[in-house]
């Protein structure tokens, strides 16, 4: 039980929570752009994690990857609205 309490205090400190929030926004931004993927977000984030302590670094990679995997739906939903035919066909070619 002591290990769970120690892990709780490692994960839920201010530094780690700020890193999670920033990397989640980064993953959301990268994943929503057509042509960029969550794998690319992770590849762009790894050099920054070299200068972090291990717990925030792992949390940053996980949160950016998680949000990058799910944020492509924003671009898909934008392309499925009833725009005129030329814009819709243009967007479907990229999405």
Secondary structure, DSSP 8 states (H G I E B T S, - for coil): -HHHHHHHHHHTSHHHHHHHHHHHHHHHHHHHSTT--HHHHHHHHHHHHTTS-HHHHHHHHHHHHHHHHHTHHHHHHHHTS---HHHHHHHHHH-
